[in-house]
Amino acid sequence: MEKLGVAAAGPVAIRKQTLHDQVANRIRDLIIEGYLEPGSRIDETRLIEQLEVSRTPFREALRTLAAEGLVIIRPSRGAVVRKLTAQDVFSMLEVLGHLEKLAGALACQRASDEEIAALMALHNEMLELYEKRERLAYYKLNQAFHSRLSELSGNEILCDMQRNIQARLKRIRFIGNRTPPHWAAAVAEHEQMADALLRRDGDALGEVMAKHLMNTWDRVKDSV
């Protein structure tokens, strides 16, 4: 069988002493980068061999990914990578856009100067990764940026909803930057977010975040 993108995705092997969440991280990356395709059956034997882990942490990792909505576990039939319909993607991006619009407005009201400075540092790290064209690393920091901004809203219910939807859209958000023009457009939107955040302009930040999510739909709709 063909290896699962070892050269492009970095070392696959995970030592047996590592925790199951590290196994989950590796499988999650394979899903995000498309080595495990939406709708495909997860070859448990093959992945256990490649990741060099035992069955127990592997299955614990699958349960973690199932809770995130990335995997569907079918009793007695194995697990498959969840495949979203175009309507699923649009609906989730629509809701996420409204959630992050509210989060941005609340963060401008409630975040401390130190918290905003820390978020800006994260933004600057993203720009450095963009300049190096390190797409997966950029994507992961991007996800952290959106999660952290939601946390600065001070509204735990909002954060829970944002995390839940963001987890299900991991592959979709990654392919949104698959072409140089798409990635450049997303980075430009993040620059607008940073500017509004520094000015504590909640209305402007909320609007650009909502626009950012709906522009994501325009960037991915032909790939769903």
N, C-alpha and C positions, 0 to 999 in steps of 0.2 A: 504494500500500500504506500501511497505517496505521503511524505511527511507533511505535517500541518503547518506550513509556512515558517519553518524554523529559521531560515536565513533572514526573512524579512521581519519576523516578529521578535528576534532575539533568542537567547537560550531558552529551551522549553523545559529542561529537566528541573525538577524540584526535589530536594532531598527529603528523605522519609521523616526526618525529625521536624519539619516545618508544620505549622498549624494549618487547619483546613481552610482558613480564610485566605491564606496565601495560594492555595490551590484554586480557590474560587476566583481570586484576582487573575490568575493565569487563564482560566477557562473564559472568564469575562472578556479578557483582552482578545482571545481568539474569536469570540462572538462579535465584539465591536469591530475588529479589523476584517471580518468576513471570512475567516478561515473555517469557521463553523457557520454555515449559511442558514438564514431563516427557513424554518420548515424542515430542516434536515434532522435525521436521527443522530443522537450522540452515541458514537461508538465507544462504549465504556471500556472495553478490553483494550482497545487501541490507545485511548487517552491515558489510562492507568499506566500502561507500559511507557508511553512517552514522557509522562510527568514523573514517573518513578515514585509513585505513591501507592499505598494500599487501598483496598476497596472502601474502607470505612471513612477516611477523610475525604475521599473523592465523592462519595454519596452525600456526606455532610455538605460539601461544597455545592453539589447540585441542588440540595434543599435550600441553601442560601440564595442561589440564583433563581430558583423557582419563586421564593418569597419576593424577590425583586421584580418578577415578571419577565425575566429573560428566558426562562426555561419552563417547559411543561413536563411534569413527571406523570407518566401513565402507568398505573399499577400493572405489573406483569408484562409490560410491553416496552419498558425503557423510557428514556427522556428524549425530547425533541427541543430544538431551538424555537422559541416562539416566533411566529410570523405575523406581523401586524398588517392589517388592511390599510388602504389609503385613508378610509374614513376614520379608522382608529387613530392614525397618525395626526390627521387634521384636527380631530376632536381634542386630543391630548395637547397639541401645540396651542390650540385656541384657549383651553383652560389654563395651561401653564403661562401663556402670555398675560392673562388677567391676574393670575397669582403674583407673577413677578412684577407687574405694574404696581400692584399694591405694596409688595415688599420694598420696591425701590422708594416709593413715597414715604413709607414708614421708617425705613432706614435713615433717610435724610433728616427725619424728625428726632429719632431716638438714639442713633449711634454716637458714640463718643469720638472725639478727634483722633484718639489712639486707634480705635477700631477702623475708622475710615483710612487712616494712614496704613494700617496693616493690609487692608483690602487693596489699596493702591499699590502696595509693594507686590502683591499677588498679580495685579494687572501688569505691572512692569516686567515681572518674570515671564508672563505670557507673551509679551511683545518680544522679549529676547528669544524665546523659543520659536516664535514666528519668523524672526530674522534668520534663524538657523534652519528653518523649515522642518522642525522636529514635530511632526503632526500629532502623533499619539501623545507625547508628553504635553504638548500645547492643549490638546483636547482634555486631558485629565485635569490640568490646572484650570481650564475653562469651566469644567464641571464644579470644581472646588470654589471658583469665584461665584458662580450662581448660587450654590448652596450657602456659602458664607454670607452673601448679600441678603438672602432670605432670612438667615439667622439674625441678622442685624435689625430685622423688622421688630424683633421682640415678641412675635406672635407664634407660639408653638404649633397651633393648629395649622396655620399657613405653612410653616416649615415642614410638617408631616406630609401635607398634601403635595408640596413642591418636590420633596424627596421621592415620594411614591411615583409621581409622574416622570420625573427626571430619570429614575432608574429604568423605567420601561422604554425610554427613548434613547438609551445609550448608543445603540448602533445607528439610529436615525441621525442623532446629533453629530456623530462622527462623519457620516457620509455627506453631511451638509457642507463640509470643507474640502470635498474631494477634488475640486478644480481650483487653480490659482485665483481666478476672478471671484469665485464664491468665498474662498478663504479671506481674500483681501477685503471683500465687502463686510464680512463678519467682524474682522479686526477693526475696520473703520467704525462700525457700530459700537464696538467696545470702547473705542476712544471717546465717542460721544457720551457713553455711560460714565466713563471716568471724569470727564469734564463736568457733567451735571452733578455727580457725587461730590466732587471737590467744592462746588458752589452750593451744595445742599439744596439744590433745586429739585424737590421731590416730584413736581409735575413733569419737568423735562426728563428726569431719570425714568419715571414710570412710563412715559410715552415711548422713549427709545427702547426700553426693555420689551414692551409689548410689540413694537415694530420689529425688533430683532427676532422674536419668536415666530411671527407670521412670515417674515422674510425667510426664515428657516424652511417653512413649508414650501415656498417658491423654489428653494434650492434643492429640495429632496423629492418633490412630488412625482417627478419623472422616474424616480428610482425605487418607488414603493411598489 
